[in-house]
Amino acid sequence: MLMLAPRSSTFKKLWLLLVNSVWIIDNDYCWTNDTIKFMYLNLTNDTVIVKKWDRIWQWVFVKMEKADFDYVEKQEWKDRG
């Protein structure tokens, strides 16, 4: 998966707040032209211009593992563990 997070200086310098704080993009994500779009809230009354190549967020690739579960119809309270 890809995890997007704001840079620590983004709020301090631009007063922009990334909606949801951290964004998770699954490995099967597919959108028109494979574009990732995200929203920031502008906490000022002024227009904030973000230019191409401005660094306002960062990303981290995280390896995903598949969990293996045993499914049961019913489990008694005393059998928890």
Residue pairs with C-beta under 8 A, 6 or more apart in sequence:
1 24
1 25
1 26
1 27
1 61
1 62
1 64
2 24
2 25
2 29
2 36
2 59
2 60
2 61
2 62
3 22
3 23
3 24
3 25
3 59
3 60
3 61
3 62
4 18
4 22
4 23
4 25
4 36
4 38
4 57
4 58
4 59
5 18
5 21
5 22
5 23
5 57
5 58
5 59
5 60
6 16
6 17
6 18
6 21
6 40
6 56
6 57
6 58
7 55
7 56
7 57
7 58
10 16
10 18
10 40
10 56
10 57
11 17
14 48
14 50
14 56
15 42
15 43
15 44
15 48
16 40
16 41
16 42
16 43
16 48
16 50
16 56
17 40
17 41
17 43
18 38
18 39
18 40
18 57
19 38
19 39
19 40
19 41
23 38
25 36
27 64
29 36
31 37
38 57
40 56
42 48
50 56
